[in-house]
């Protein structure tokens, strides 16, 4: 697979990851146990805001891999 096609597929994968991650984050943010506590909300939003980077890192490194 060429780097050009890897970047195309990786871009689609990253867009899907961000869309699904944000939808799941919004769903969890609406739960009653989280809505009651300001401290839990702060922790949740920090984790949800930074957490998508961990699954995105392997996608980005795969995209940047040079051709064989």
HUSULQUI-V748984 format. One record per run of one state. SS is the DSSP state (alpha for helix, beta for strand, coil for the rest). FROM is the first residue (numbers start at 1). TO is the last residue. If there is no record, write none. Layout:
SS;FROM;TO + SS;FROM;TO
//
This chain:
coil;1;2 + alpha;3;29 + coil;30;31 + alpha;32;35 + coil;36;37 + alpha;38;64 + coil;65;68
//
